[in-house]
Amino acid sequence: MTNLKEKILHVLEMKNYTYADLASHLSISEADLDFAIENNTLEIRTLELISKELRIPLYSFFRENFEGFDFEKEPYYNVNIWSEEEESKNSPDLKALQLEIDALRAEVRKKELMINALESKITKP
């Protein structure tokens, strides 16, 4: 199993960055970054900053390997779901989903009425 530092180094190499570049971006020394990774004290916030700098999803660090992982096509999410801008951007989709949910509920109600009618026919002598 590849350790976290090896994964980071692999991505850095693929992205043409150096470990020093990454440490500089994080505003810490390479030694401090090494220490945090080797002692499992790297904060998730720092790992998130690394994923953002490398423009890869955070979950990619938890993959067993990067074979078949296309860094150009893999989705990168940098969305603040709590912002009003994101909410308004997604609201048409939410409205369409709500309409679909309402239609499905109506269909379920219709099926329940049909089932109740059939059950009442069966239970009548």
Secondary structure, DSSP 8 states (H G I E B T S, - for coil): ---HHHHHHHHHHHTT--HHHHHHHHTS-HHHHHHHHHTT---HHHHHHHHHHHT--GGGGGSS--TT--TTTS------TTSHHHHHHHHHHHHHHHHHHHHHHHHHHHHHHHHHHHHHHHH--
